Amino acid sequence: MSGRSLYLECNAGISGDMAVAALLDAGADGEALQAALASVPVQGFRTEISRVSKNGIDCTDFNVILDADIENHDHDMDYLFGHEHGDEEKHHHEHHHHEHRNLADVLALIDKTQMSEGARALAHKIFQIIAEAESKAHGVALEEVHFHEVGALDSIVDVIALAVCFDSLHVERVYVPFLNEGTGTVRCQHGILPIPVPAVANIAERYHLPLRIMDEHGEFVTPTGAAFVAAVMTDSHLPARFIIQKIGMGAGKRQYKWPSIVRALIIIEESATLSDTICKLETNIDDCTGEALGFVMEELFASGARDVHYTPCFMKKNRPAYLLTVICTEAEREKMERIIFTHTTTIGIRRVAMERTVLSRKEISVSTPYGEIRAKSVTGSSVSRVSPEYESVAEIARKTGRPFGEVYRELVDLCKM
């Protein structure tokens, strides 16, 4: 068994408040959250945590309630989508007071809020991701981004809550197989935007988020939700087998036909280290040519041997010789023995069945400045690493003329991102 992981199931997309509610329901530290929210050095909001029913399912609800003079339209369906039904002028002359903060202002607020250093670093990272995406969407420099999406008080509260709740769960990995998103357009302070909104599309592009478009009108993935996933997600493929330790149900506010719920499951991967048996064959060879031994190795590998190696040794009468060792499955043993007897001069092969522990491994594809490369992902027993395949490294080293070791180190760093 490896440690605890988080599986975020985003059938109805993800927003900041939905994710906070799901994490709380999955066992996040409510006291740490309340202490953090009480210490946020700005006025104008309060929060409520309650139980609500969504399509008959009992969920946690996390609600940031703003003072009337700074209220926004985040959950007002008529404002968000009324333009799609011909209500173009309805909100045209509305003006609401917003304190517009830039990224530095927001990070300064976070720095004055009471939370662990891990939570603080995560809150910084989430806001950095949102700010970069909005900067790109609106074509302005990062430090000049003054906008409702990052500056609005409820976004700040959501991100602080997300960071504190996530940090308190102490999970090793975060699995997000997909983010369901809708279609159409949505009204915001900047005007009418396509869905996914530009900030969400930019985050999805930059962080390779697994989007899935539903045949449903509406904005299901918000910039805060997308940035949270981008900041914490480690894997898009669930483990083959896992045990659910705790389930958190987080309710959304917007009313769609689709049930507005994020599910946060605390899971433990089962048998990340697999125990099985393997067969080891060995024989001493002292009167075969180097060519014959090379040929035998090729034949054994071509026939499915897991590993083949030669070890120099000295036999009786001080004859230099080689110990041939073959690792194979029991089912392949006779085939391997036949190859050895046919192509070498040996007259006896020793065999032993061995138990072994292996880490779970899979071949993956990683995007790099040189294009897609093949890499190996190894997990289990508190180990998690990704390393580039030799062929991919060699191909880039040949193309660029750079040293193999330098290319390898660069690709290892890219695989970690």
matplotlib code that plots the C-alpha trace (Angstrom):
import matplotlib.pyplot as plt

x = [0.0, 1.3, 0.2, -3.0, -3.9, -6.7, -9.0, -11.0, -14.0, -15.2, -18.3, -19.8, -16.5, -14.9, -15.0, -13.3, -16.2, -17.2, -13.6, -13.4, -16.7, -15.5, -12.2, -13.9, -16.4, -13.4, -11.9, -9.9, -9.2, -12.2, -10.5, -7.4, -9.8, -11.8, -8.5, -7.2, -10.5, -10.7, -7.2, -7.7, -6.8, -9.8, -13.5, -16.6, -17.3, -18.4, -18.5, -21.0, -20.5, -23.7, -25.2, -27.4, -29.1, -28.1, -30.3, -31.1, -27.4, -26.2, -23.3, -21.2, -21.7, -19.1, -20.5, -18.6, -21.2, -20.1, -21.4, -24.1, -22.0, -19.4, -21.6, -20.9, -22.9, -21.0, -24.1, -26.7, -27.8, -29.8, -26.7, -24.3, -26.4, -29.4, -27.8, -28.2, -32.0, -32.1, -31.8, -29.0, -29.8, -31.0, -27.7, -26.2, -26.2, -25.5, -22.4, -21.1, -18.2, -15.2, -11.8, -9.5, -6.3, -3.3, -1.3, 1.2, -1.8, -3.4, -0.1, 0.5, -3.0, -2.2, 1.1, -0.8, -3.2, -2.6, -1.8, 0.9, 3.9, 2.8, -0.7, 0.8, 3.0, 0.0, -2.2, 0.6, 1.0, -2.8, -3.0, 0.2, -1.5, -4.7, -2.9, -0.6, -3.7, -5.6, -2.5, -2.3, -6.1, -6.2, -2.8, -1.4, 1.7, 1.4, 2.0, -0.7, -3.5, -6.2, -9.3, -12.3, -11.4, -8.2, -9.1, -12.6, -12.8, -14.6, -11.8, -9.2, -11.3, -11.8, -8.1, -7.0, -9.6, -8.5, -4.8, -5.5, -7.9, -5.7, -2.5, -4.3, -5.2, -1.5, -2.0, 0.9, -0.7, -3.6, -5.5, -7.7, -8.7, -10.9, -12.6, -16.0, -16.8, -19.8, -20.4, -21.8, -20.9, -21.0, -21.3, -18.6, -17.1, -15.1, -18.2, -19.5, -16.9, -16.8, -16.7, -14.2, -13.4, -10.0, -8.3, -9.5, -8.4, -5.0, -4.5, -5.6, -3.1, -0.2, -0.7, -2.1, -5.4, -7.6, -10.7, -13.8, -16.5, -20.1, -23.1, -24.5, -24.7, -22.8, -19.5, -18.6, -14.9, -14.0, -10.5, -10.1, -11.1, -8.8, -5.9, -6.4, -6.3, -3.2, -1.4, -2.0, -2.7, 0.1, -1.6, -4.4, -4.6, -6.1, -4.3, -5.5, -6.8, -7.4, -9.4, -11.6, -10.8, -13.2, -15.6, -16.2, -19.2, -18.9, -22.0, -21.9, -24.2, -25.2, -28.3, -27.8, -29.7, -26.4, -26.0, -23.4, -21.1, -17.4, -16.4, -13.1, -12.1, -9.3, -7.8, -5.1, -3.5, -3.6, -0.6, 1.5, 4.3, 3.4, 4.7, 5.2, 7.5, 10.2, 12.4, 16.2, 18.3, 22.1, 24.8, 28.7, 30.1, 33.9, 34.2, 31.9, 33.0, 32.1, 30.0, 27.9, 27.3, 26.2, 23.8, 22.3, 21.6, 19.8, 17.8, 16.8, 15.7, 13.7, 11.9, 10.7, 13.5, 13.0, 16.8, 20.0, 23.5, 27.0, 29.4, 33.1, 34.3, 37.0, 36.1, 38.1, 41.7, 41.6, 39.7, 38.2, 34.5, 31.1, 28.2, 25.0, 22.0, 18.5, 15.4, 12.1, 8.6, 8.0, 5.9, 8.8, 11.4, 11.5, 11.7, 14.8, 16.4, 15.9, 17.7, 20.6, 21.1, 20.8, 23.2, 25.8, 28.0, 26.5, 25.2, 23.3, 21.2, 20.4, 17.0, 15.4, 12.0, 12.4, 9.9, 10.4, 8.8, 8.3, 7.2, 4.3, 5.6, 4.1, 5.3, 4.1, 4.5, 6.0, 5.8, 9.1, 10.6, 12.0, 8.5, 6.9, 9.3, 8.8, 9.4, 8.9, 6.7, 7.5, 5.3, 4.8, 6.3, 6.5, 8.5, 7.4, 9.7, 9.6, 12.7, 13.2, 13.8, 17.3, 16.2, 14.5, 17.6, 19.9, 17.8, 17.9, 21.6, 22.3, 20.1, 21.4, 25.0, 24.7, 26.3, 24.1, 24.3, 23.3, 20.2, 19.4, 19.4, 17.3, 14.7, 14.6, 13.7, 11.0, 9.5, 9.1, 7.0]
y = [0.0, 3.5, 6.7, 8.6, 10.3, 12.6, 11.8, 14.8, 13.7, 16.7, 15.5, 19.0, 20.9, 22.6, 26.0, 27.3, 27.1, 23.6, 22.3, 23.8, 22.2, 18.8, 19.0, 19.9, 17.0, 14.7, 15.6, 18.8, 20.7, 23.0, 24.7, 25.6, 27.0, 29.1, 30.5, 31.4, 33.1, 35.0, 36.4, 37.7, 41.4, 42.8, 43.4, 42.8, 39.1, 36.2, 32.5, 29.8, 26.0, 23.9, 20.7, 21.0, 18.5, 18.4, 16.1, 14.2, 13.8, 15.2, 17.6, 20.2, 23.8, 26.5, 29.9, 33.2, 36.0, 39.4, 42.7, 44.1, 47.0, 44.6, 41.7, 40.2, 38.1, 34.8, 32.8, 34.9, 32.7, 35.5, 37.8, 35.1, 33.6, 36.0, 37.4, 33.9, 34.4, 37.9, 39.8, 42.0, 45.3, 44.0, 44.6, 47.1, 50.1, 48.2, 49.4, 47.6, 48.7, 46.5, 46.9, 46.1, 44.6, 43.5, 40.3, 42.0, 43.3, 39.8, 38.1, 40.7, 39.8, 36.1, 36.8, 38.5, 35.6, 32.9, 29.6, 27.0, 27.7, 24.9, 26.4, 29.9, 28.6, 26.9, 30.0, 32.0, 29.4, 29.3, 33.1, 33.2, 30.7, 32.8, 36.1, 34.7, 33.3, 36.6, 38.5, 36.4, 36.6, 40.4, 41.2, 43.1, 42.7, 40.6, 43.5, 45.6, 43.0, 44.7, 42.7, 41.3, 37.6, 37.9, 41.1, 40.1, 39.3, 36.0, 34.7, 35.6, 33.8, 30.7, 30.4, 30.8, 28.2, 25.8, 26.1, 25.6, 22.7, 20.9, 21.4, 19.8, 16.6, 15.6, 13.6, 12.3, 12.4, 14.1, 12.3, 14.4, 12.2, 14.9, 18.3, 18.4, 21.8, 23.2, 25.2, 28.6, 32.0, 33.7, 37.4, 38.8, 42.2, 42.2, 41.5, 38.3, 35.5, 32.1, 29.0, 27.8, 31.4, 32.6, 32.3, 28.7, 27.9, 29.4, 27.4, 24.2, 24.8, 25.7, 22.9, 20.2, 19.9, 17.0, 18.8, 17.1, 19.1, 18.2, 18.8, 21.3, 25.1, 26.7, 27.6, 24.6, 25.3, 28.6, 30.2, 29.5, 25.9, 25.4, 27.1, 24.9, 21.7, 23.1, 23.7, 20.4, 17.7, 15.1, 12.4, 12.2, 8.4, 6.7, 3.8, 0.4, -0.5, 1.6, 1.6, 4.6, 5.9, 8.9, 10.6, 14.4, 15.9, 19.6, 21.5, 24.3, 27.3, 27.6, 25.8, 23.7, 20.6, 18.7, 18.1, 20.7, 18.5, 18.0, 14.7, 14.5, 10.9, 10.1, 6.9, 4.5, 2.7, -1.0, -3.1, -0.3, -2.8, -6.1, -9.4, -12.2, -15.0, -15.1, -17.8, -17.5, -19.7, -19.9, -21.8, -21.6, -21.5, -21.8, -23.0, -20.7, -17.8, -14.2, -14.1, -17.2, -15.6, -12.3, -14.3, -16.2, -13.0, -11.5, -14.7, -14.8, -11.2, -11.6, -14.6, -12.6, -12.9, -10.2, -9.9, -11.6, -10.9, -12.4, -12.3, -13.1, -16.0, -18.6, -22.3, -25.4, -25.5, -21.6, -21.4, -18.0, -18.4, -16.6, -17.2, -16.7, -15.6, -15.3, -13.9, -15.1, -16.2, -19.9, -20.2, -19.1, -21.3, -24.2, -22.0, -20.2, -23.5, -24.7, -21.6, -22.0, -25.8, -25.2, -22.3, -22.9, -25.8, -26.1, -29.5, -28.3, -25.3, -24.5, -23.0, -21.4, -19.8, -16.5, -14.2, -10.5, -7.1, -4.8, -1.2, -0.3, 1.1, 2.5, 4.1, 7.7, 10.5, 13.9, 17.2, 18.9, 21.8, 19.0, 17.5, 14.4, 12.0, 8.6, 8.2, 5.6, 6.4, 4.4, 4.5, 2.6, 2.1, 5.9, 6.2, 8.3, 9.1, 9.7, 9.1, 9.6, 6.6, 6.2, 6.3, 9.7, 11.1, 9.7, 11.0, 14.6, 14.4, 13.4, 16.1, 18.9, 17.8, 18.5, 16.1, 13.1, 13.8, 17.4, 16.4, 13.6, 16.0, 18.6, 15.9, 14.6, 18.1, 18.5, 15.1, 16.4, 19.4]
z = [0.0, -0.8, 0.9, 0.5, -2.8, -3.9, -6.9, -8.1, -10.2, -12.1, -13.9, -13.6, -14.1, -11.1, -9.4, -6.3, -3.9, -5.2, -4.7, -1.2, -0.2, -1.6, 0.3, 3.6, 3.1, 2.5, 5.8, 5.4, 8.6, 9.3, 12.3, 10.3, 7.6, 10.0, 11.6, 8.2, 7.1, 10.4, 9.8, 6.2, 6.5, 4.6, 5.4, 3.4, 3.5, 5.6, 4.9, 5.6, 5.5, 5.4, 4.1, 0.9, -1.3, -5.0, -7.1, -3.9, -3.0, 0.4, -0.2, 1.6, 0.5, 1.0, 0.5, 0.5, 1.2, 0.2, 1.5, -0.7, -2.1, -3.5, -4.5, -8.0, -10.4, -10.1, -9.3, -11.1, -14.0, -15.6, -15.7, -16.8, -19.6, -20.2, -23.4, -25.0, -24.7, -26.0, -22.7, -24.1, -22.4, -19.1, -17.3, -19.6, -17.2, -13.9, -12.0, -9.0, -6.8, -7.0, -5.3, -8.2, -6.9, -8.9, -8.3, -5.8, -3.7, -3.6, -2.7, 0.1, 1.5, 1.4, 3.2, 6.1, 6.5, 9.1, 7.4, 7.1, 4.8, 2.5, 2.2, 1.6, -1.2, -2.8, -2.6, -4.3, -7.0, -7.7, -8.0, -10.2, -12.6, -12.8, -13.2, -16.0, -17.8, -17.5, -18.6, -21.8, -22.4, -22.2, -23.7, -20.7, -18.6, -15.5, -13.1, -14.9, -14.6, -12.6, -12.9, -11.3, -11.7, -9.5, -7.6, -6.4, -2.7, -3.2, -5.4, -2.8, -0.1, -2.3, -3.1, 0.6, 1.5, -1.2, -0.2, 3.5, 3.0, 0.4, 2.6, 5.6, 3.7, 3.3, 0.1, -2.0, -5.5, -7.2, -9.9, -12.3, -15.3, -16.9, -16.4, -18.0, -19.6, -21.4, -24.6, -25.5, -24.1, -20.7, -19.6, -17.4, -16.6, -19.8, -21.9, -23.5, -23.6, -25.3, -23.1, -22.0, -21.1, -22.3, -18.9, -18.5, -22.1, -21.4, -18.1, -19.9, -22.7, -20.3, -17.8, -20.2, -18.3, -19.6, -20.9, -22.0, -23.7, -22.9, -25.0, -22.4, -22.5, -19.6, -17.9, -15.8, -15.3, -13.7, -13.8, -10.0, -10.4, -13.4, -11.6, -8.5, -10.6, -12.5, -9.2, -7.6, -10.3, -10.6, -12.8, -15.4, -15.2, -12.2, -10.6, -11.9, -8.4, -5.4, -2.1, -1.3, 2.2, 2.3, -0.1, -0.2, -2.1, -2.9, -4.2, -6.8, -6.8, -10.4, -11.5, -14.6, -15.8, -14.9, -11.1, -9.9, -7.8, -7.5, -5.8, -3.9, -3.0, -0.7, -2.1, -1.4, -4.3, -3.9, -4.8, -6.1, -5.5, -7.0, -5.7, -8.2, -9.1, -11.8, -13.1, -13.1, -15.4, -15.3, -16.9, -17.1, -20.6, -21.3, -24.9, -26.9, -29.2, -28.4, -31.6, -30.4, -27.0, -28.6, -30.9, -28.0, -26.1, -29.1, -29.5, -25.8, -25.8, -29.1, -27.5, -24.5, -21.9, -19.2, -18.8, -20.1, -18.9, -18.9, -15.9, -16.4, -14.2, -13.8, -13.9, -13.1, -14.4, -14.3, -17.5, -18.3, -18.9, -18.7, -16.4, -18.5, -16.5, -17.9, -16.1, -17.6, -16.6, -15.8, -18.9, -21.1, -19.3, -21.7, -24.8, -23.2, -22.3, -25.9, -27.3, -24.8, -25.6, -29.3, -29.7, -26.9, -25.9, -22.4, -21.2, -18.1, -17.0, -13.4, -12.6, -9.5, -9.0, -7.2, -5.6, -6.4, -5.6, -8.6, -8.8, -11.1, -14.4, -17.6, -20.7, -21.2, -23.6, -22.5, -24.4, -24.7, -26.8, -29.0, -29.5, -27.9, -26.2, -24.6, -20.9, -18.2, -15.2, -12.0, -8.9, -5.7, -2.2, -1.7, -5.0, -7.9, -10.8, -14.5, -16.7, -20.4, -22.6, -24.0, -27.7, -27.2, -25.5, -28.1, -31.0, -29.6, -28.8, -32.4, -33.9, -31.8, -31.4, -27.6, -25.0, -24.1, -20.4, -20.8, -22.9, -20.4, -17.4, -19.3, -20.2, -16.7, -15.5, -18.1, -17.1, -13.6, -14.7]

ax = plt.figure().add_subplot(projection="3d")
ax.plot(x, y, z, "-o")
ax.set_aspect("equal")
plt.show()
